[in-house]
Amino acid sequence: PNYFDDQRFSEYNFDIGLSILKRDFENACKLAKIEVKNNDYVNALNKIPKKTLLFYIHSVQALIFNKELSEKIKGVGKYYLKEYSKGELAFLEDKNYQSLNIKLVGFDVDSGLLKEFGLTSRDFIIKQFPELSVEGIERECFVKTELTYTQDQEGMTLEFILPKGSYATMMIKSLF
């Protein structure tokens, strides 16, 4: 499965993104450990590079995608679970799967899972930070790759190529 991996969720990324989407800018500043003057949390957040702020929002999209894909896999066939920093992910035992895309949540895409986080699709339109307003884009749920490996006394070497946006760490986790 084409899950987002732990590096997307490290060091409060998800929590900061969720706070921004819920308009709890005070908590976002606290979690990001940024200095706030005169209780102006929006101005304080504006001092963070826009790419970083957008990464926080993308972290929320990524977690919801992971949960949605994991639930779909559980409904398809035999699966096994693997732990990761945000819970468990389902992996199909049968590697012969069909192509499937899921849209990442955004201001134009809703998901039943949004309620679980106290969000609606409208929360992805952020008046205070218009450049952080994100729409939903499609993401492949499964990626196929050619895998080759060699093994010797020193260990094993894996070789594979993944499409842009896919995580090698997830590929390896699916193998072991």
N, C-alpha and C positions, 0 to 999 in steps of 0.2 A: 504493500500500500504506500501511497505517496504522502505519508504523514509529514507534518512539520515536526522537527525534533527539538530536544531540550534547549539547544542554544537560542531558540526563538523566545523562550520563556524565562531566561536567566535573570537574576537580580531584579525582581519586581516589575519586569517589563509588562506582563499581563496586568498586574494590579494598577500600575500607573495608567495604562491605556484604558482600563475599565473606569478608573476615577475620572479621567478626562471625558469619556463618553457619558458618564453620569453627571457631568458638570460639577464634580466635587474637586475643584481645582486646588483647594487647600490640602486635601489628602494627597493629590498627585505631587504637589510641591514637597510635602513631607516625605513621601516615599522616594522621590528623586533626590532628596537631600539638597535642595536648592534654597538659597537665601531669598527671603521675601521681605520687602520693605513696604511699610504702611498697609499691610494686609492686601496688597495688590497681587493676587495670585496669578491672574492672567498675564500681567506684565512680567512676572518672575518666570512663568513658563515660556514666554516669548524669548527669553534669553537662551533657551535650549535650542540647538540647531533643529530646523524643521524636519530634516531626515530622521533625527532621533525621535522626535515627537510622533512622526508618522510610523516609525517602527513600533512604538508602544501601541498604536491603534491596530497595526497589522498583527500584533501579538494576540489581541483579542479575536480578530478574524481567524487566526490560525488555530487557536484552541477550540473555537466553535466548529471549524472545519474538521479537526481531529475527532471531536466527539460525534459529529454527524456521520463521518465515514466509519468510525468504529461501530456505531449502531447499525448502519447499513450492512456491514460485514456480518454482524451477529445474526442478521435476518436472512442471509444468503445460504449459508452452509456450515460445515464444521469449521471451527476456529479455535485458536488458542490465544491466551492473553499474555501481554508483556507489560511490565511496569515501566513508567517513565515519570518525570518530575510532576506531572499534572494528573496522575492517576494510572489508568490502564488503557492499552490499545489492543484491539482485536486484529489478529492476522489469520487469513484463510489457510487451512491446512492444504487444500487443493490449490496449486499455483496457476491453474487454468481458469482465469477469470476474464470477464468481458470488460470492454471499455466502458468507463463511466466517468462523468464529470459532475462535480458539485460546484455551485456558485458560492464563493466566499460571501458572507453577509456584508451588507453595506446599506447605503440609504435607499437603494432600489431593490434590495433583496431581503426577504424576511426568512426567519427560521424559527421553528417552535422552540429551539434551544435558547433563543434570545431571552425569553421570559425567565429561564433558569438563572440568568445573570442580571435580571431586573432591567433589561434593555428592550427597545423596539428599533426597527430599521430607521426611524426618524432620528434616533440618537446619533446616527452616523453623519448627520448634518450639524456641524458645530459652528454656530454663529460667531463665537469668540475667536475661532481659529478656522476660517473658511478653507484654508489650504490643507487642513486635516480631514475634511469631509471626503469620505471614500465610498465608491460604489462597489457593488459586487462584481467580481470577475470569475470566470470559470477556471477551475483547477482540475487537472486529471487526477482521478482517484488511484489509478494503478499505472505504473510505468514498467515497461518490459526492457530488459537489458541483456546483453550477452555477457555471461560471466565466465572467466577462465581463472584457473588457479594452479599454482605449483606448490609442491610441498617438499621440504627437505628437512635435514636434521635441525636446522635453525628455526623452522617454523613454516608458516604458510603465507603465500603472497596471492592476493586477489587482484584481478584486473577487470574493470568494467567502466562503462561510460553511462552517465545519467543525463537526462535533459536538464536544462537550466531550471532552477527552482526546486530540484529534488535533492534530498539529503543522502550523502553516502553513508552517514551513520545509521540512517533508517534502513538502507539496503543491507548493511551488515547485521543489524539487529534482526532483520527478517530471516537471516540465514542461521542464526545460532540461538 
